Amino acid sequence: MTANLNPMPAGKIRFAIIGCGHIGLRHMDFIRANPDCELLAICDSRPIKELSPIPFFQDEDELLAQDFDVLVIATPNGLHERHALLALRNDRHVLIEKPMALTSTGCNNIIREAKARGKQIFCVMQNRYSAPSVWLKSLMEKKALGRIFLVTLNCFWNRDVRYYHKGSWKGTPDLDGGILFTQFSHFIDSLLWLFGDIADIEAKFANFSHGDSTSFEDTGTAIFNFTQGGMGAFNFTTSVRGQNLESSLTVIGEKGTVRIGGQYMEKVEVCMLEGIDGGSIGAAATDPRVNHAFIYDNIVSVLKKGALPDIDPLEAGKVVETIEKIYSRKKPI
């Protein structure tokens, strides 16, 4: 994506949000916390009462008749493409929650439309802003680990009846798409961002404990090679009892080993690299659930100052393409 060659005039950037579930409400808070941003309207298909003094709409056409600059798309996954195209065709920039769409074709449709309209696409890939991830990215750019031998990504989470419930879009193939889209696409983005594209994928999947609530897998493993060298494994589940257990990334390289972990890869747990100490990074790590604030800072920089988006939409599309590849190689156990 190119820089914004026509910066907006002085004044706050005006936002509207479509989708007022959990993540939509978080976006509302981040917009209000940024002094350069202003929330002008919200929209949801459900008749929500008195969420805020902000004008509320149930009809998306009525929402788009309002005067604002950026539409935040926080609707179910399967609606992202439709709502992004609708906003772009109405001359709005878009901020799209992960995933950009449920197919790589859908991502390409959004990217082409934005280019044709001269509008920006901002994508939510907030793991990139976590201090340990930024630290690991710097190590990779400096080739501090030498040749990469093995990368393992483990995401062991809980999603139970508190999450999947009757009448929800969660767990449905058309609106949810599967746990690689809804729960773990951020971590696939981390793999690609840090180590490059993957190939030679083999995968196995099972639905151990969600047969009554989802029509897709709750557990899987994928092994692959990185096109830039080294091999990798991704193990994931939403069947941990009670609560999330961990999200961790271990890198074994020619010159040492590092591991970032915790529930959301928010701390450095191992750093065995000569002359490099990751302990202070781990101590300084912030809660990754607040990383959306950096996304809004970037939107302001792009639309007001002509900066580049931190996350290229093509990279967000690559995440969806990679998920499609993993699913296409899956075998039941």
C-alpha positions as CSV (number, residue, x, y, z in Angstrom):
1,M,0.0,0.0,0.0
2,T,1.4,3.4,-0.9
3,A,1.6,6.4,1.4
4,N,-1.4,8.7,1.6
5,L,-0.6,11.4,-0.9
6,N,-3.6,13.5,0.0
7,P,-3.5,14.1,3.8
8,M,-6.8,15.0,5.4
9,P,-7.4,18.6,6.5
10,A,-6.9,19.7,10.1
11,G,-9.4,18.4,12.7
12,K,-10.1,15.0,14.2
13,I,-10.5,11.8,12.1
14,R,-14.1,10.8,12.3
15,F,-14.9,7.1,12.8
16,A,-18.0,4.9,12.7
17,I,-18.1,1.3,14.0
18,I,-20.2,-1.5,12.5
19,G,-20.5,-4.4,14.9
20,C,-21.0,-3.7,18.6
21,G,-20.0,-7.0,20.1
22,H,-17.0,-7.4,22.5
23,I,-14.4,-6.2,20.1
24,G,-16.5,-3.4,18.7
25,L,-16.9,-2.0,22.2
26,R,-13.1,-2.1,22.7
27,H,-12.6,-0.1,19.5
28,M,-15.1,2.4,20.9
29,D,-12.8,2.9,23.9
30,F,-9.6,3.2,21.8
31,I,-11.2,5.8,19.5
32,R,-12.3,7.9,22.5
33,A,-8.8,7.6,24.1
34,N,-7.1,9.1,21.1
35,P,-7.2,12.9,21.0
36,D,-7.0,12.9,17.2
37,C,-10.0,10.6,16.8
38,E,-13.7,11.1,17.2
39,L,-16.5,8.5,17.2
40,L,-19.6,9.7,15.3
41,A,-21.8,6.7,14.8
42,I,-22.2,3.0,15.6
43,C,-24.2,0.3,13.9
44,D,-25.4,-3.2,14.8
45,S,-28.1,-5.5,13.5
46,R,-29.3,-6.0,17.1
47,P,-31.5,-3.4,18.8
48,I,-28.9,-2.3,21.4
49,K,-30.1,0.1,24.0
50,E,-28.2,3.2,25.2
51,L,-24.7,1.9,24.5
52,S,-23.6,5.5,24.5
53,P,-24.8,9.0,23.5
54,I,-23.3,8.2,20.0
55,P,-26.0,7.9,17.3
56,F,-27.0,4.3,16.8
57,F,-28.2,2.7,13.6
58,Q,-29.4,-0.8,12.7
59,D,-29.4,-0.2,9.0
60,E,-25.9,-0.1,7.3
61,D,-27.2,2.2,4.5
62,E,-28.4,4.7,7.1
63,L,-25.0,4.5,8.8
64,L,-23.2,5.2,5.5
65,A,-25.4,8.2,5.0
66,Q,-23.6,9.8,8.0
67,D,-20.5,12.0,7.6
68,F,-17.4,10.2,8.7
69,D,-14.0,9.2,7.4
70,V,-13.2,5.7,8.5
71,L,-15.5,2.7,9.0
72,V,-14.3,0.2,11.7
73,I,-15.5,-3.3,10.7
74,A,-16.0,-5.4,13.8
75,T,-18.8,-7.7,12.5
76,P,-18.5,-11.5,12.2
77,N,-15.7,-12.7,10.0
78,G,-18.0,-13.8,7.2
79,L,-19.3,-10.2,6.8
80,H,-15.9,-8.4,6.6
81,E,-15.6,-8.5,2.9
82,R,-19.2,-7.3,2.3
83,H,-18.9,-4.4,4.7
84,A,-15.4,-3.4,3.5
85,L,-16.5,-3.2,-0.1
86,L,-19.7,-1.3,0.9
87,A,-17.6,1.3,2.8
88,L,-15.0,1.7,0.1
89,R,-17.6,2.1,-2.6
90,N,-19.0,4.9,-0.4
91,D,-15.6,6.6,-0.3
92,R,-14.6,5.6,3.2
93,H,-11.3,4.3,4.5
94,V,-11.7,1.0,6.4
95,L,-10.2,-0.5,9.5
96,I,-10.9,-4.3,9.4
97,E,-10.6,-6.6,12.4
98,K,-8.9,-9.9,11.7
99,P,-9.3,-11.7,9.4
100,M,-9.6,-9.4,6.5
101,A,-12.0,-11.9,4.9
102,L,-12.7,-15.6,5.0
103,T,-11.1,-16.2,1.5
104,S,-8.0,-14.9,-0.2
105,T,-10.3,-14.0,-3.1
106,G,-12.3,-11.8,-0.7
107,C,-9.1,-10.1,0.4
108,N,-8.1,-9.4,-3.2
109,N,-11.5,-8.0,-3.9
110,I,-11.1,-5.5,-1.0
111,I,-7.5,-4.6,-2.0
112,R,-8.5,-3.9,-5.6
113,E,-11.5,-1.8,-4.6
114,A,-9.4,0.3,-2.2
115,K,-6.8,0.9,-4.9
116,A,-9.5,1.9,-7.4
117,R,-11.1,4.3,-5.0
118,G,-7.8,5.7,-3.6
119,K,-8.7,4.6,-0.1
120,Q,-6.7,3.1,2.8
121,I,-7.2,-0.3,4.3
122,F,-6.0,-0.7,7.9
123,C,-5.8,-4.2,9.2
124,V,-5.7,-5.4,12.9
125,M,-2.7,-7.5,13.5
126,Q,-1.9,-6.3,17.0
127,N,0.6,-9.0,18.0
128,R,3.2,-7.0,15.9
129,Y,3.2,-4.2,18.5
130,S,3.9,-6.4,21.5
131,A,7.4,-5.6,22.9
132,P,8.7,-9.2,22.8
133,S,7.5,-9.5,19.1
134,V,9.2,-6.3,18.2
135,W,12.4,-7.5,20.0
136,L,12.3,-10.8,18.2
137,K,11.7,-9.1,14.8
138,S,14.9,-7.0,15.5
139,L,16.9,-10.2,16.1
140,M,15.7,-11.7,12.9
141,E,16.6,-8.5,10.9
142,K,20.0,-8.5,12.4
143,K,20.3,-12.3,11.8
144,A,21.3,-12.6,15.5
145,L,20.2,-16.3,15.6
146,G,22.0,-17.2,12.4
147,R,20.4,-19.9,10.3
148,I,16.9,-20.9,11.6
149,F,16.6,-24.6,12.3
150,L,13.2,-25.0,14.0
151,V,10.3,-22.8,15.0
152,T,7.5,-24.1,17.1
153,L,4.3,-22.1,17.8
154,N,1.9,-23.4,20.5
155,C,-1.5,-21.9,21.1
156,F,-3.3,-23.8,23.9
157,W,-6.6,-21.9,24.7
158,N,-10.0,-22.4,26.2
159,R,-13.3,-21.8,24.4
160,D,-16.2,-23.5,26.1
161,V,-20.0,-23.0,26.5
162,R,-19.3,-19.5,27.8
163,Y,-18.1,-18.6,24.3
164,Y,-20.1,-20.9,22.0
165,H,-23.8,-20.5,22.8
166,K,-27.1,-20.9,20.9
167,G,-27.8,-18.1,18.5
168,S,-24.2,-16.9,18.2
169,W,-22.3,-16.6,15.0
170,K,-19.3,-18.2,16.7
171,G,-18.8,-21.8,15.6
172,T,-20.6,-21.4,12.3
173,P,-18.7,-22.1,9.1
174,D,-20.1,-19.2,7.1
175,L,-19.6,-16.4,9.7
176,D,-16.8,-17.8,11.9
177,G,-14.8,-20.0,9.5
178,G,-12.8,-21.9,12.1
179,I,-10.4,-21.3,14.9
180,L,-7.5,-20.5,12.7
181,F,-9.4,-17.5,11.5
182,T,-11.1,-16.4,14.8
183,Q,-8.6,-17.4,17.5
184,F,-5.2,-17.9,15.9
185,S,-4.8,-15.8,12.7
186,H,-2.8,-13.2,14.7
187,F,-0.2,-15.9,15.5
188,I,0.0,-17.1,11.9
189,D,0.7,-13.5,11.0
190,S,3.5,-13.5,13.6
191,L,5.0,-16.6,11.9
192,L,4.9,-15.0,8.4
193,W,6.1,-11.6,9.7
194,L,9.1,-13.0,11.5
195,F,10.1,-15.9,9.3
196,G,8.6,-15.5,5.9
197,D,6.3,-17.7,3.8
198,I,5.7,-21.4,4.5
199,A,5.5,-24.4,2.1
200,D,5.3,-28.2,2.2
201,I,2.5,-28.1,4.7
202,E,1.1,-31.3,6.4
203,A,-1.8,-30.9,8.9
204,K,-4.0,-33.0,11.1
205,F,-7.2,-31.8,12.8
206,A,-9.8,-33.1,15.2
207,N,-12.9,-31.9,17.1
208,F,-12.4,-33.4,20.5
209,S,-14.7,-31.4,22.8
210,H,-16.9,-29.1,20.7
211,G,-19.0,-31.5,18.7
212,D,-22.2,-29.9,20.1
213,S,-21.2,-26.3,19.5
214,T,-19.0,-26.1,16.4
215,S,-18.9,-27.7,13.0
216,F,-15.2,-27.5,12.7
217,E,-12.0,-28.6,14.5
218,D,-11.0,-27.5,18.0
219,T,-7.5,-29.0,17.8
220,G,-4.8,-29.4,15.2
221,T,-1.1,-29.5,14.3
222,A,0.6,-28.4,11.1
223,I,4.2,-29.0,10.1
224,F,5.9,-27.1,7.3
225,N,9.1,-25.6,5.9
226,F,10.0,-21.9,5.7
227,T,10.8,-20.9,2.1
228,Q,13.7,-18.9,3.6
229,G,15.1,-21.9,5.4
230,G,14.2,-24.0,8.5
231,M,11.2,-26.0,9.5
232,G,8.3,-25.2,11.7
233,A,5.4,-26.7,13.7
234,F,2.1,-25.1,14.8
235,N,0.1,-26.8,17.5
236,F,-3.2,-25.4,18.6
237,T,-6.3,-26.2,20.5
238,T,-9.3,-24.5,22.2
239,S,-10.0,-27.5,24.4
240,V,-7.9,-26.5,27.4
241,R,-10.1,-26.9,30.5
242,G,-11.0,-23.7,32.4
243,Q,-8.9,-21.0,30.9
244,N,-6.2,-20.2,28.3
245,L,-2.9,-21.9,29.0
246,E,-0.3,-20.4,26.7
247,S,0.6,-18.8,23.4
248,S,4.3,-19.3,22.8
249,L,6.9,-19.1,20.1
250,T,10.2,-21.0,20.3
251,V,13.0,-20.3,17.8
252,I,16.1,-22.6,17.6
253,G,18.8,-21.2,15.4
254,E,22.4,-21.7,14.6
255,K,23.6,-19.1,17.2
256,G,21.1,-19.7,20.0
257,T,17.5,-20.2,21.2
258,V,14.8,-17.8,22.2
259,R,11.2,-18.2,23.4
260,I,8.4,-15.7,23.9
261,G,5.4,-16.9,25.8
262,G,2.7,-16.3,28.4
263,Q,-1.0,-16.3,27.5
264,Y,-0.5,-14.0,24.5
265,M,3.3,-14.1,23.7
266,E,3.7,-11.1,26.0
267,K,7.0,-11.9,27.6
268,V,10.5,-13.2,26.9
269,E,10.8,-16.6,28.7
270,V,14.1,-17.8,27.2
271,C,17.0,-16.0,25.7
272,M,20.1,-18.1,25.1
273,L,22.0,-15.8,22.7
274,E,25.6,-14.7,23.4
275,G,25.8,-11.0,24.4
276,I,22.0,-10.5,24.2
277,D,19.7,-10.3,27.3
278,G,15.9,-10.5,26.7
279,G,15.0,-10.3,30.3
280,S,14.4,-6.5,30.3
281,I,12.1,-6.9,27.3
282,G,10.1,-9.4,29.2
283,A,9.8,-7.2,32.2
284,A,8.7,-4.2,30.1
285,A,6.1,-6.1,28.1
286,T,2.7,-4.6,28.0
287,D,-0.7,-6.2,27.9
288,P,-1.2,-7.1,24.2
289,R,-4.9,-6.5,24.5
290,V,-4.1,-2.7,24.5
291,N,-2.1,-2.9,21.3
292,H,-5.0,-1.5,19.3
293,A,-4.0,1.9,20.5
294,F,-0.9,1.7,18.3
295,I,-3.2,0.9,15.3
296,Y,-5.1,4.2,15.9
297,D,-1.9,6.1,16.2
298,N,-0.8,4.7,12.8
299,I,-4.2,5.6,11.2
300,V,-3.6,9.2,12.4
301,S,-0.1,9.3,11.0
302,V,-1.2,7.9,7.6
303,L,-4.3,10.1,7.1
304,K,-2.9,13.3,8.6
305,K,0.8,13.1,7.8
306,G,1.1,10.9,4.7
307,A,2.9,8.0,6.5
308,L,2.7,4.4,5.4
309,P,0.3,1.9,7.1
310,D,2.2,-0.3,9.5
311,I,0.5,-3.4,8.1
312,D,0.3,-3.8,4.3
313,P,-3.1,-5.3,3.3
314,L,-1.2,-7.7,1.1
315,E,0.3,-9.2,4.3
316,A,-3.1,-9.5,5.9
317,G,-4.3,-11.3,2.7
318,K,-1.3,-13.6,3.0
319,V,-2.5,-14.7,6.4
320,V,-5.8,-15.7,5.0
321,E,-4.1,-17.5,2.0
322,T,-1.9,-19.4,4.5
323,I,-4.9,-20.5,6.5
324,E,-6.5,-21.7,3.3
325,K,-3.3,-23.7,2.5
326,I,-3.3,-25.3,6.0
327,Y,-6.9,-26.3,5.8
328,S,-6.4,-27.7,2.3
329,R,-3.7,-30.0,3.6
330,K,-5.7,-31.2,6.7
331,K,-6.3,-34.9,7.5
332,P,-8.6,-36.1,10.3
333,I,-6.9,-38.1,13.0
